[in-house]
Amino acid sequence: MTRFSRARVAIAAAAALPLVLVAACSGSDGGTDGDGGGDGDVTELHVLDYYNNDPNKTVWQGVLDACAAEVGVELNRESVPGGDLIAKVLQMSSSRTLPDVLMLDNPDVQQIAESGALAPLSQFGLDPGGIAEGVLSASTYEDELYALQPVTNTIALFYNTQVLADAGIEPPTTWEELETAAAALTEGDQYGLALSAINTYEGTWQFLPFMWSNGGDEADIATEEVAGALQLWKDLLDSGSMSQSVVTWSQADVADQFSSGNAAMMVNGPWNFGTLAENAELEYGIVPIPAPAAGDTVVSPFGGEAWAVPQTGDDARMAVAAEFVQCLVGEDAVVDAAVGTNTVPTDPSLSAAVVEQVPNLASFAEQVPDLRARTGELGPEWPTQATAIYEAVQNALVGGMSPEDALAQAQNG
């Protein structure tokens, strides 16, 4: 998935310092390192990302190199740990050394745009093509698009094909079927379902498909729609179909439980394909998370990173950087990145070429048109409400509160 909240305090500080950033970006020398300067002869771009581990590091190097060749520049690529990126961007802003091209986790785009560090892509005439509207909303701030996201990921329902076949159970498609299947598949040391209800943003991420698909909204979680989703989780826990440990499990823990046979089904994402591959005997299938009722739309959050053009003050370099970003959402770049990193295109029209090579991505690609941005409605206020959501989930599951009371307390403070 996505990387979860990192350096939120630093981001808040960025939002509080727009004038500093604007001043830092107003220098006539552009403030970028490498050659190219402001004379229009741009031969190198400085790219900053946090893909510092494989396979992402190597896969993206290939994608970036291909676009550099297409644009006709050399790359000066800098990769930092994910938790250090925002602090790095702030430091570069104050020292007038912002990169020409900046990768950001999608929930961070609006907050960095708010700080004044990013250029609106409309000034370069960039074309988002067929990128899904929900994905674009994460990179839009005050009606301006500030970044383009080539690929994404989300979560779905993994199931052990042998266990379900032995029990004569089909993968569930509705909440009622999910409860029935989870109960029937719970026996001995095996739970029917595993998910992450941990008290972090990870727990909120896993709860969102149930909340949104039931008509819930993050702006006001004290509603019967959100309570209905939370009641489903509580029923699964209280009935014994889920381990009590779900309230402490990360998604990596959930994958370990599923891989080791302690859970017949799990809610998780494609970033765990490698973990699951370590168990050569494990055979599994993947379907979308069950909907509240037959025919309902499943609405899930999405992860992944978007690419932006920082305000370096050098018009020539920014124009070439924009051309480079446009290349990153082209078909070749998107397909190579998606296949190499087990993600799916944000443009649904490109999904078939990816799924053909990685069939396990089909259920994730299927959800792209209905994906919803975590920051799409609340923008920079999302982290506060994300905290309220996982706190309410914990209070309802193990805190002795009803879903209604837990959500009302979280909403009203």
Contacts in CASP RR format, 6 or more apart in sequence:
PFRMAT RR
TARGET T0000
AUTHOR 0000-0000-0000
METHOD contacts of the structure
MODEL  1
MTRFSRARVAIAAAAALPLVLVAACSGSDGGTDGDGGGDGDVTELHVLDY
YNNDPNKTVWQGVLDACAAEVGVELNRESVPGGDLIAKVLQMSSSRTLPD
VLMLDNPDVQQIAESGALAPLSQFGLDPGGIAEGVLSASTYEDELYALQP
VTNTIALFYNTQVLADAGIEPPTTWEELETAAAALTEGDQYGLALSAINT
YEGTWQFLPFMWSNGGDEADIATEEVAGALQLWKDLLDSGSMSQSVVTWS
QADVADQFSSGNAAMMVNGPWNFGTLAENAELEYGIVPIPAPAAGDTVVS
PFGGEAWAVPQTGDDARMAVAAEFVQCLVGEDAVVDAAVGTNTVPTDPSL
SAAVVEQVPNLASFAEQVPDLRARTGELGPEWPTQATAIYEAVQNALVGG
MSPEDALAQAQNG
1 153 0 8 1.000
1 154 0 8 1.000
1 155 0 8 1.000
1 205 0 8 1.000
1 251 0 8 1.000
1 269 0 8 1.000
1 271 0 8 1.000
1 303 0 8 1.000
1 304 0 8 1.000
2 105 0 8 1.000
2 106 0 8 1.000
2 107 0 8 1.000
2 153 0 8 1.000
2 205 0 8 1.000
2 302 0 8 1.000
2 303 0 8 1.000
2 304 0 8 1.000
3 50 0 8 1.000
3 82 0 8 1.000
3 83 0 8 1.000
3 105 0 8 1.000
4 200 0 8 1.000
4 201 0 8 1.000
4 202 0 8 1.000
4 205 0 8 1.000
5 107 0 8 1.000
5 201 0 8 1.000
5 383 0 8 1.000
5 386 0 8 1.000
6 82 0 8 1.000
6 83 0 8 1.000
6 85 0 8 1.000
6 86 0 8 1.000
6 105 0 8 1.000
7 83 0 8 1.000
7 84 0 8 1.000
7 85 0 8 1.000
7 86 0 8 1.000
7 87 0 8 1.000
8 383 0 8 1.000
10 86 0 8 1.000
10 87 0 8 1.000
10 90 0 8 1.000
11 86 0 8 1.000
11 108 0 8 1.000
11 111 0 8 1.000
11 112 0 8 1.000
11 380 0 8 1.000
12 111 0 8 1.000
13 90 0 8 1.000
14 21 0 8 1.000
14 86 0 8 1.000
14 89 0 8 1.000
14 90 0 8 1.000
14 93 0 8 1.000
14 111 0 8 1.000
14 112 0 8 1.000
14 114 0 8 1.000
14 115 0 8 1.000
14 117 0 8 1.000
15 111 0 8 1.000
15 114 0 8 1.000
15 115 0 8 1.000
15 380 0 8 1.000
17 90 0 8 1.000
17 115 0 8 1.000
18 114 0 8 1.000
18 115 0 8 1.000
18 116 0 8 1.000
20 93 0 8 1.000
20 94 0 8 1.000
21 93 0 8 1.000
21 94 0 8 1.000
21 115 0 8 1.000
21 116 0 8 1.000
21 117 0 8 1.000
21 311 0 8 1.000
22 116 0 8 1.000
22 311 0 8 1.000
24 93 0 8 1.000
24 94 0 8 1.000
24 95 0 8 1.000
24 96 0 8 1.000
24 98 0 8 1.000
25 93 0 8 1.000
25 96 0 8 1.000
25 98 0 8 1.000
25 116 0 8 1.000
25 117 0 8 1.000
25 310 0 8 1.000
25 311 0 8 1.000
25 312 0 8 1.000
25 313 0 8 1.000
26 313 0 8 1.000
27 96 0 8 1.000
27 313 0 8 1.000
28 313 0 8 1.000
29 37 0 8 1.000
29 38 0 8 1.000
29 96 0 8 1.000
29 314 0 8 1.000
30 37 0 8 1.000
30 38 0 8 1.000
30 96 0 8 1.000
30 312 0 8 1.000
30 313 0 8 1.000
30 314 0 8 1.000
30 317 0 8 1.000
31 96 0 8 1.000
31 97 0 8 1.000
31 98 0 8 1.000
31 312 0 8 1.000
31 313 0 8 1.000
31 314 0 8 1.000
32 46 0 8 1.000
32 97 0 8 1.000
32 98 0 8 1.000
32 99 0 8 1.000
32 100 0 8 1.000
32 312 0 8 1.000
32 314 0 8 1.000
32 317 0 8 1.000
33 46 0 8 1.000
33 76 0 8 1.000
33 97 0 8 1.000
34 44 0 8 1.000
34 46 0 8 1.000
34 76 0 8 1.000
35 43 0 8 1.000
35 44 0 8 1.000
36 42 0 8 1.000
36 43 0 8 1.000
36 44 0 8 1.000
36 316 0 8 1.000
36 317 0 8 1.000
37 314 0 8 1.000
37 316 0 8 1.000
37 317 0 8 1.000
38 314 0 8 1.000
38 315 0 8 1.000
38 316 0 8 1.000
38 317 0 8 1.000
39 316 0 8 1.000
40 316 0 8 1.000
40 317 0 8 1.000
41 316 0 8 1.000
42 73 0 8 1.000
42 316 0 8 1.000
42 317 0 8 1.000
42 319 0 8 1.000
42 320 0 8 1.000
43 72 0 8 1.000
43 73 0 8 1.000
43 74 0 8 1.000
44 73 0 8 1.000
44 74 0 8 1.000
44 75 0 8 1.000
44 76 0 8 1.000
45 68 0 8 1.000
45 71 0 8 1.000
45 73 0 8 1.000
45 74 0 8 1.000
45 75 0 8 1.000
45 76 0 8 1.000
45 100 0 8 1.000
45 101 0 8 1.000
45 317 0 8 1.000
45 320 0 8 1.000
45 321 0 8 1.000
45 324 0 8 1.000
46 76 0 8 1.000
46 78 0 8 1.000
46 99 0 8 1.000
46 100 0 8 1.000
46 101 0 8 1.000
47 64 0 8 1.000
47 75 0 8 1.000
47 76 0 8 1.000
47 77 0 8 1.000
47 78 0 8 1.000
47 99 0 8 1.000
47 100 0 8 1.000
47 101 0 8 1.000
47 102 0 8 1.000
47 103 0 8 1.000
48 78 0 8 1.000
48 79 0 8 1.000
48 80 0 8 1.000
48 85 0 8 1.000
48 88 0 8 1.000
48 89 0 8 1.000
48 92 0 8 1.000
48 99 0 8 1.000
48 101 0 8 1.000
48 102 0 8 1.000
48 103 0 8 1.000
49 60 0 8 1.000
49 77 0 8 1.000
49 78 0 8 1.000
49 79 0 8 1.000
49 80 0 8 1.000
49 85 0 8 1.000
49 102 0 8 1.000
49 103 0 8 1.000
49 305 0 8 1.000
50 79 0 8 1.000
50 80 0 8 1.000
50 81 0 8 1.000
50 82 0 8 1.000
50 83 0 8 1.000
50 84 0 8 1.000
50 85 0 8 1.000
50 103 0 8 1.000
50 105 0 8 1.000
50 305 0 8 1.000
51 57 0 8 1.000
51 60 0 8 1.000
51 79 0 8 1.000
51 103 0 8 1.000
52 79 0 8 1.000
52 80 0 8 1.000
52 81 0 8 1.000
52 82 0 8 1.000
55 340 0 8 1.000
55 341 0 8 1.000
56 341 0 8 1.000
57 79 0 8 1.000
59 336 0 8 1.000
59 337 0 8 1.000
59 340 0 8 1.000
59 341 0 8 1.000
60 337 0 8 1.000
60 341 0 8 1.000
61 77 0 8 1.000
62 336 0 8 1.000
63 328 0 8 1.000
63 333 0 8 1.000
63 336 0 8 1.000
63 337 0 8 1.000
64 75 0 8 1.000
64 77 0 8 1.000
64 328 0 8 1.000
65 75 0 8 1.000
66 327 0 8 1.000
66 332 0 8 1.000
66 333 0 8 1.000
66 336 0 8 1.000
67 324 0 8 1.000
67 327 0 8 1.000
67 328 0 8 1.000
67 333 0 8 1.000
68 74 0 8 1.000
68 75 0 8 1.000
68 324 0 8 1.000
70 327 0 8 1.000
71 320 0 8 1.000
71 323 0 8 1.000
71 324 0 8 1.000
71 327 0 8 1.000
73 320 0 8 1.000
73 324 0 8 1.000
78 99 0 8 1.000
80 88 0 8 1.000
85 104 0 8 1.000
85 105 0 8 1.000
86 108 0 8 1.000
86 112 0 8 1.000
89 98 0 8 1.000
89 102 0 8 1.000
89 112 0 8 1.000
89 117 0 8 1.000
92 98 0 8 1.000
92 99 0 8 1.000
93 115 0 8 1.000
93 117 0 8 1.000
98 117 0 8 1.000
98 310 0 8 1.000
98 311 0 8 1.000
98 312 0 8 1.000
99 310 0 8 1.000
99 312 0 8 1.000
100 309 0 8 1.000
100 310 0 8 1.000
100 312 0 8 1.000
100 317 0 8 1.000
100 318 0 8 1.000
100 320 0 8 1.000
100 321 0 8 1.000
100 324 0 8 1.000
101 307 0 8 1.000
101 308 0 8 1.000
101 309 0 8 1.000
101 310 0 8 1.000
101 321 0 8 1.000
101 324 0 8 1.000
101 325 0 8 1.000
102 118 0 8 1.000
102 307 0 8 1.000
102 308 0 8 1.000
102 309 0 8 1.000
102 310 0 8 1.000
103 305 0 8 1.000
103 306 0 8 1.000
103 307 0 8 1.000
103 308 0 8 1.000
104 112 0 8 1.000
104 147 0 8 1.000
104 305 0 8 1.000
104 306 0 8 1.000
104 307 0 8 1.000
104 308 0 8 1.000
105 303 0 8 1.000
105 304 0 8 1.000
105 305 0 8 1.000
106 135 0 8 1.000
106 138 0 8 1.000
106 139 0 8 1.000
106 147 0 8 1.000
106 149 0 8 1.000
106 152 0 8 1.000
106 302 0 8 1.000
106 303 0 8 1.000
106 304 0 8 1.000
106 305 0 8 1.000
106 306 0 8 1.000
106 373 0 8 1.000
106 375 0 8 1.000
107 138 0 8 1.000
107 373 0 8 1.000
107 374 0 8 1.000
107 375 0 8 1.000
107 382 0 8 1.000
109 118 0 8 1.000
109 138 0 8 1.000
109 139 0 8 1.000
109 141 0 8 1.000
109 146 0 8 1.000
109 147 0 8 1.000
109 306 0 8 1.000
109 308 0 8 1.000
109 375 0 8 1.000
110 138 0 8 1.000
110 139 0 8 1.000
110 140 0 8 1.000
110 141 0 8 1.000
110 146 0 8 1.000
110 375 0 8 1.000
110 376 0 8 1.000
110 379 0 8 1.000
110 380 0 8 1.000
111 379 0 8 1.000
111 380 0 8 1.000
112 118 0 8 1.000
112 146 0 8 1.000
112 308 0 8 1.000
113 141 0 8 1.000
113 144 0 8 1.000
113 146 0 8 1.000
113 147 0 8 1.000
113 308 0 8 1.000
114 141 0 8 1.000
114 380 0 8 1.000
116 311 0 8 1.000
117 310 0 8 1.000
117 311 0 8 1.000
118 146 0 8 1.000
118 147 0 8 1.000
118 308 0 8 1.000
118 309 0 8 1.000
118 310 0 8 1.000
118 311 0 8 1.000
119 146 0 8 1.000
119 308 0 8 1.000
119 309 0 8 1.000
119 310 0 8 1.000
119 311 0 8 1.000
119 318 0 8 1.000
119 322 0 8 1.000
120 144 0 8 1.000
120 145 0 8 1.000
120 146 0 8 1.000
121 144 0 8 1.000
121 145 0 8 1.000
121 146 0 8 1.000
121 147 0 8 1.000
121 148 0 8 1.000
121 308 0 8 1.000
121 309 0 8 1.000
121 322 0 8 1.000
121 325 0 8 1.000
122 144 0 8 1.000
122 145 0 8 1.000
124 309 0 8 1.000
124 318 0 8 1.000
124 319 0 8 1.000
124 322 0 8 1.000
124 323 0 8 1.000
125 322 0 8 1.000
126 145 0 8 1.000
126 148 0 8 1.000
126 322 0 8 1.000
126 325 0 8 1.000
126 326 0 8 1.000
127 326 0 8 1.000
128 136 0 8 1.000
128 145 0 8 1.000
128 148 0 8 1.000
128 329 0 8 1.000
129 329 0 8 1.000
129 347 0 8 1.000
130 347 0 8 1.000
130 348 0 8 1.000
130 349 0 8 1.000
131 148 0 8 1.000
131 149 0 8 1.000
131 329 0 8 1.000
131 346 0 8 1.000
131 347 0 8 1.000
132 346 0 8 1.000
132 347 0 8 1.000
132 348 0 8 1.000
132 368 0 8 1.000
132 369 0 8 1.000
132 371 0 8 1.000
134 302 0 8 1.000
134 371 0 8 1.000
134 372 0 8 1.000
134 373 0 8 1.000
134 376 0 8 1.000
135 149 0 8 1.000
135 152 0 8 1.000
135 302 0 8 1.000
135 346 0 8 1.000
135 368 0 8 1.000
135 371 0 8 1.000
135 373 0 8 1.000
136 145 0 8 1.000
137 373 0 8 1.000
137 375 0 8 1.000
137 376 0 8 1.000
138 149 0 8 1.000
138 302 0 8 1.000
138 306 0 8 1.000
138 373 0 8 1.000
138 374 0 8 1.000
138 375 0 8 1.000
138 376 0 8 1.000
139 145 0 8 1.000
139 146 0 8 1.000
139 147 0 8 1.000
139 148 0 8 1.000
139 149 0 8 1.000
139 306 0 8 1.000
139 308 0 8 1.000
140 146 0 8 1.000
140 376 0 8 1.000
141 379 0 8 1.000
146 308 0 8 1.000
147 306 0 8 1.000
147 307 0 8 1.000
147 308 0 8 1.000
147 325 0 8 1.000
148 306 0 8 1.000
148 307 0 8 1.000
148 325 0 8 1.000
148 326 0 8 1.000
148 328 0 8 1.000
148 329 0 8 1.000
149 304 0 8 1.000
149 305 0 8 1.000
149 306 0 8 1.000
149 307 0 8 1.000
149 329 0 8 1.000
149 346 0 8 1.000
150 307 0 8 1.000
150 328 0 8 1.000
150 329 0 8 1.000
150 330 0 8 1.000
150 333 0 8 1.000
150 334 0 8 1.000
150 337 0 8 1.000
150 338 0 8 1.000
150 345 0 8 1.000
150 346 0 8 1.000
151 304 0 8 1.000
151 334 0 8 1.000
151 337 0 8 1.000
151 338 0 8 1.000
151 341 0 8 1.000
151 343 0 8 1.000
151 344 0 8 1.000
151 345 0 8 1.000
151 346 0 8 1.000
152 302 0 8 1.000
152 303 0 8 1.000
152 304 0 8 1.000
152 343 0 8 1.000
152 344 0 8 1.000
152 345 0 8 1.000
152 346 0 8 1.000
152 368 0 8 1.000
152 371 0 8 1.000
153 269 0 8 1.000
153 270 0 8 1.000
153 271 0 8 1.000
153 302 0 8 1.000
153 303 0 8 1.000
153 304 0 8 1.000
153 342 0 8 1.000
153 343 0 8 1.000
153 344 0 8 1.000
153 364 0 8 1.000
154 269 0 8 1.000
154 300 0 8 1.000
154 301 0 8 1.000
154 302 0 8 1.000
154 303 0 8 1.000
154 364 0 8 1.000
154 367 0 8 1.000
154 368 0 8 1.000
154 371 0 8 1.000
155 205 0 8 1.000
155 206 0 8 1.000
155 209 0 8 1.000
155 267 0 8 1.000
155 268 0 8 1.000
155 269 0 8 1.000
155 289 0 8 1.000
155 300 0 8 1.000
155 301 0 8 1.000
156 267 0 8 1.000
156 268 0 8 1.000
156 269 0 8 1.000
156 286 0 8 1.000
156 287 0 8 1.000
156 288 0 8 1.000
156 289 0 8 1.000
156 300 0 8 1.000
156 363 0 8 1.000
156 364 0 8 1.000
156 367 0 8 1.000
157 171 0 8 1.000
157 172 0 8 1.000
157 178 0 8 1.000
157 265 0 8 1.000
157 266 0 8 1.000
157 267 0 8 1.000
157 286 0 8 1.000
157 287 0 8 1.000
157 288 0 8 1.000
157 289 0 8 1.000
157 290 0 8 1.000
157 363 0 8 1.000
158 258 0 8 1.000
158 265 0 8 1.000
158 266 0 8 1.000
158 267 0 8 1.000
158 268 0 8 1.000
158 269 0 8 1.000
158 276 0 8 1.000
158 284 0 8 1.000
158 285 0 8 1.000
158 286 0 8 1.000
159 171 0 8 1.000
159 264 0 8 1.000
159 265 0 8 1.000
159 284 0 8 1.000
159 285 0 8 1.000
159 286 0 8 1.000
159 287 0 8 1.000
160 258 0 8 1.000
160 261 0 8 1.000
160 264 0 8 1.000
160 265 0 8 1.000
160 282 0 8 1.000
160 283 0 8 1.000
160 284 0 8 1.000
161 283 0 8 1.000
161 284 0 8 1.000
161 285 0 8 1.000
162 283 0 8 1.000
163 185 0 8 1.000
163 190 0 8 1.000
163 261 0 8 1.000
163 264 0 8 1.000
164 170 0 8 1.000
164 171 0 8 1.000
164 181 0 8 1.000
164 185 0 8 1.000
164 264 0 8 1.000
164 265 0 8 1.000
167 184 0 8 1.000
167 185 0 8 1.000
169 181 0 8 1.000
169 184 0 8 1.000
169 185 0 8 1.000
170 177 0 8 1.000
171 181 0 8 1.000
171 265 0 8 1.000
171 285 0 8 1.000
171 287 0 8 1.000
172 178 0 8 1.000
172 180 0 8 1.000
172 181 0 8 1.000
172 182 0 8 1.000
172 265 0 8 1.000
172 290 0 8 1.000
173 287 0 8 1.000
173 288 0 8 1.000
173 290 0 8 1.000
173 291 0 8 1.000
173 294 0 8 1.000
174 290 0 8 1.000
174 291 0 8 1.000
174 292 0 8 1.000
174 293 0 8 1.000
174 294 0 8 1.000
174 296 0 8 1.000
175 232 0 8 1.000
175 290 0 8 1.000
175 291 0 8 1.000
175 292 0 8 1.000
175 293 0 8 1.000
176 293 0 8 1.000
177 290 0 8 1.000
178 193 0 8 1.000
178 232 0 8 1.000
178 236 0 8 1.000
178 290 0 8 1.000
179 232 0 8 1.000
179 235 0 8 1.000
179 236 0 8 1.000
179 239 0 8 1.000
179 241 0 8 1.000
181 192 0 8 1.000
181 265 0 8 1.000
182 191 0 8 1.000
182 192 0 8 1.000
182 193 0 8 1.000
182 236 0 8 1.000
182 239 0 8 1.000
182 241 0 8 1.000
182 242 0 8 1.000
182 264 0 8 1.000
182 265 0 8 1.000
183 192 0 8 1.000
183 239 0 8 1.000
183 240 0 8 1.000
183 241 0 8 1.000
185 191 0 8 1.000
185 192 0 8 1.000
185 193 0 8 1.000
185 241 0 8 1.000
185 264 0 8 1.000
185 265 0 8 1.000
186 192 0 8 1.000
186 240 0 8 1.000
186 241 0 8 1.000
186 264 0 8 1.000
189 262 0 8 1.000
190 261 0 8 1.000
190 262 0 8 1.000
190 263 0 8 1.000
190 264 0 8 1.000
191 240 0 8 1.000
191 241 0 8 1.000
191 242 0 8 1.000
191 243 0 8 1.000
191 257 0 8 1.000
191 262 0 8 1.000
191 263 0 8 1.000
191 264 0 8 1.000
192 241 0 8 1.000
192 242 0 8 1.000
192 263 0 8 1.000
192 264 0 8 1.000
192 265 0 8 1.000
193 236 0 8 1.000
193 241 0 8 1.000
193 242 0 8 1.000
193 263 0 8 1.000
193 264 0 8 1.000
193 265 0 8 1.000
193 266 0 8 1.000
193 267 0 8 1.000
194 242 0 8 1.000
194 243 0 8 1.000
194 246 0 8 1.000
194 249 0 8 1.000
194 254 0 8 1.000
194 257 0 8 1.000
194 258 0 8 1.000
194 262 0 8 1.000
194 263 0 8 1.000
194 265 0 8 1.000
194 266 0 8 1.000
194 267 0 8 1.000
195 206 0 8 1.000
195 233 0 8 1.000
195 242 0 8 1.000
195 246 0 8 1.000
195 249 0 8 1.000
195 254 0 8 1.000
195 266 0 8 1.000
195 267 0 8 1.000
195 268 0 8 1.000
196 202 0 8 1.000
196 203 0 8 1.000
196 206 0 8 1.000
196 246 0 8 1.000
196 249 0 8 1.000
196 250 0 8 1.000
196 251 0 8 1.000
196 253 0 8 1.000
196 254 0 8 1.000
196 267 0 8 1.000
197 203 0 8 1.000
197 206 0 8 1.000
197 207 0 8 1.000
197 233 0 8 1.000
197 237 0 8 1.000
197 246 0 8 1.000
197 247 0 8 1.000
197 249 0 8 1.000
197 390 0 8 1.000
197 393 0 8 1.000
197 394 0 8 1.000
197 397 0 8 1.000
198 246 0 8 1.000
198 247 0 8 1.000
198 248 0 8 1.000
198 249 0 8 1.000
198 250 0 8 1.000
198 390 0 8 1.000
199 247 0 8 1.000
199 390 0 8 1.000
199 391 0 8 1.000
199 393 0 8 1.000
199 394 0 8 1.000
200 250 0 8 1.000
200 390 0 8 1.000
201 383 0 8 1.000
201 386 0 8 1.000
201 387 0 8 1.000
201 390 0 8 1.000
202 250 0 8 1.000
202 251 0 8 1.000
203 390 0 8 1.000
203 393 0 8 1.000
204 386 0 8 1.000
204 387 0 8 1.000
204 389 0 8 1.000
204 390 0 8 1.000
204 393 0 8 1.000
205 301 0 8 1.000
205 374 0 8 1.000
206 251 0 8 1.000
206 267 0 8 1.000
207 229 0 8 1.000
207 230 0 8 1.000
207 233 0 8 1.000
207 389 0 8 1.000
207 390 0 8 1.000
207 393 0 8 1.000
208 300 0 8 1.000
208 301 0 8 1.000
208 372 0 8 1.000
208 374 0 8 1.000
208 389 0 8 1.000
209 267 0 8 1.000
209 289 0 8 1.000
209 298 0 8 1.000
209 299 0 8 1.000
209 300 0 8 1.000
209 301 0 8 1.000
210 229 0 8 1.000
210 230 0 8 1.000
210 232 0 8 1.000
210 233 0 8 1.000
210 289 0 8 1.000
211 218 0 8 1.000
211 221 0 8 1.000
211 225 0 8 1.000
211 226 0 8 1.000
211 229 0 8 1.000
211 230 0 8 1.000
211 389 0 8 1.000
212 299 0 8 1.000
212 300 0 8 1.000
212 301 0 8 1.000
212 372 0 8 1.000
213 229 0 8 1.000
213 289 0 8 1.000
213 291 0 8 1.000
213 292 0 8 1.000
213 296 0 8 1.000
213 297 0 8 1.000
213 298 0 8 1.000
213 299 0 8 1.000
213 300 0 8 1.000
214 225 0 8 1.000
214 226 0 8 1.000
214 228 0 8 1.000
214 229 0 8 1.000
214 292 0 8 1.000
215 225 0 8 1.000
216 223 0 8 1.000
216 225 0 8 1.000
216 226 0 8 1.000
216 229 0 8 1.000
217 223 0 8 1.000
217 225 0 8 1.000
217 226 0 8 1.000
217 377 0 8 1.000
218 374 0 8 1.000
218 377 0 8 1.000
218 378 0 8 1.000
218 382 0 8 1.000
218 385 0 8 1.000
218 386 0 8 1.000
218 389 0 8 1.000
219 377 0 8 1.000
219 378 0 8 1.000
219 385 0 8 1.000
220 411 0 8 1.000
221 385 0 8 1.000
221 388 0 8 1.000
221 389 0 8 1.000
221 392 0 8 1.000
221 407 0 8 1.000
221 410 0 8 1.000
221 411 0 8 1.000
222 404 0 8 1.000
222 407 0 8 1.000
222 408 0 8 1.000
222 410 0 8 1.000
222 411 0 8 1.000
222 412 0 8 1.000
223 407 0 8 1.000
224 404 0 8 1.000
226 403 0 8 1.000
226 407 0 8 1.000
227 403 0 8 1.000
227 404 0 8 1.000
227 407 0 8 1.000
228 403 0 8 1.000
230 392 0 8 1.000
230 393 0 8 1.000
230 396 0 8 1.000
230 403 0 8 1.000
230 406 0 8 1.000
230 407 0 8 1.000
231 403 0 8 1.000
233 242 0 8 1.000
233 393 0 8 1.000
233 396 0 8 1.000
233 397 0 8 1.000
234 396 0 8 1.000
234 397 0 8 1.000
234 403 0 8 1.000
236 242 0 8 1.000
237 244 0 8 1.000
237 246 0 8 1.000
237 397 0 8 1.000
243 249 0 8 1.000
243 257 0 8 1.000
243 262 0 8 1.000
243 263 0 8 1.000
244 398 0 8 1.000
246 254 0 8 1.000
246 397 0 8 1.000
247 394 0 8 1.000
247 397 0 8 1.000
247 398 0 8 1.000
249 257 0 8 1.000
251 268 0 8 1.000
251 269 0 8 1.000
251 272 0 8 1.000
252 272 0 8 1.000
252 275 0 8 1.000
254 263 0 8 1.000
254 266 0 8 1.000
254 267 0 8 1.000
254 268 0 8 1.000
255 266 0 8 1.000
255 268 0 8 1.000
255 272 0 8 1.000
255 275 0 8 1.000
255 276 0 8 1.000
256 275 0 8 1.000
257 263 0 8 1.000
257 266 0 8 1.000
258 265 0 8 1.000
258 266 0 8 1.000
258 268 0 8 1.000
258 276 0 8 1.000
258 284 0 8 1.000
259 275 0 8 1.000
259 276 0 8 1.000
259 278 0 8 1.000
259 279 0 8 1.000
259 282 0 8 1.000
260 279 0 8 1.000
261 282 0 8 1.000
267 289 0 8 1.000
269 364 0 8 1.000
270 342 0 8 1.000
270 343 0 8 1.000
270 360 0 8 1.000
270 361 0 8 1.000
270 364 0 8 1.000
271 342 0 8 1.000
273 342 0 8 1.000
273 360 0 8 1.000
276 282 0 8 1.000
276 284 0 8 1.000
285 360 0 8 1.000
286 360 0 8 1.000
286 362 0 8 1.000
286 363 0 8 1.000
286 364 0 8 1.000
287 363 0 8 1.000
288 298 0 8 1.000
288 300 0 8 1.000
288 363 0 8 1.000
288 366 0 8 1.000
288 367 0 8 1.000
289 298 0 8 1.000
289 300 0 8 1.000
290 298 0 8 1.000
291 297 0 8 1.000
291 298 0 8 1.000
297 370 0 8 1.000
298 367 0 8 1.000
298 370 0 8 1.000
299 370 0 8 1.000
299 371 0 8 1.000
299 372 0 8 1.000
300 367 0 8 1.000
300 370 0 8 1.000
300 371 0 8 1.000
300 372 0 8 1.000
301 371 0 8 1.000
301 372 0 8 1.000
301 373 0 8 1.000
301 374 0 8 1.000
302 368 0 8 1.000
302 371 0 8 1.000
302 372 0 8 1.000
302 373 0 8 1.000
304 343 0 8 1.000
307 325 0 8 1.000
307 328 0 8 1.000
308 325 0 8 1.000
309 318 0 8 1.000
309 321 0 8 1.000
309 322 0 8 1.000
309 325 0 8 1.000
311 318 0 8 1.000
312 318 0 8 1.000
327 333 0 8 1.000
328 334 0 8 1.000
329 346 0 8 1.000
329 347 0 8 1.000
331 350 0 8 1.000
331 353 0 8 1.000
334 345 0 8 1.000
334 346 0 8 1.000
334 347 0 8 1.000
334 350 0 8 1.000
335 345 0 8 1.000
335 350 0 8 1.000
335 353 0 8 1.000
335 354 0 8 1.000
337 343 0 8 1.000
338 344 0 8 1.000
338 345 0 8 1.000
338 350 0 8 1.000
338 354 0 8 1.000
338 358 0 8 1.000
338 361 0 8 1.000
339 354 0 8 1.000
339 357 0 8 1.000
339 358 0 8 1.000
342 358 0 8 1.000
342 360 0 8 1.000
342 361 0 8 1.000
343 361 0 8 1.000
344 351 0 8 1.000
344 354 0 8 1.000
344 355 0 8 1.000
344 361 0 8 1.000
344 364 0 8 1.000
344 365 0 8 1.000
344 368 0 8 1.000
345 351 0 8 1.000
345 354 0 8 1.000
345 365 0 8 1.000
345 368 0 8 1.000
346 368 0 8 1.000
348 365 0 8 1.000
348 368 0 8 1.000
348 369 0 8 1.000
351 365 0 8 1.000
351 368 0 8 1.000
354 361 0 8 1.000
354 365 0 8 1.000
355 361 0 8 1.000
355 362 0 8 1.000
355 365 0 8 1.000
374 382 0 8 1.000
374 386 0 8 1.000
375 382 0 8 1.000
376 382 0 8 1.000
378 385 0 8 1.000
388 410 0 8 1.000
388 411 0 8 1.000
388 413 0 8 1.000
389 410 0 8 1.000
391 406 0 8 1.000
391 410 0 8 1.000
392 403 0 8 1.000
392 406 0 8 1.000
392 407 0 8 1.000
392 409 0 8 1.000
392 410 0 8 1.000
392 411 0 8 1.000
393 406 0 8 1.000
395 401 0 8 1.000
395 405 0 8 1.000
395 406 0 8 1.000
395 409 0 8 1.000
395 410 0 8 1.000
396 402 0 8 1.000
396 403 0 8 1.000
396 406 0 8 1.000
396 407 0 8 1.000
399 406 0 8 1.000
401 409 0 8 1.000
END
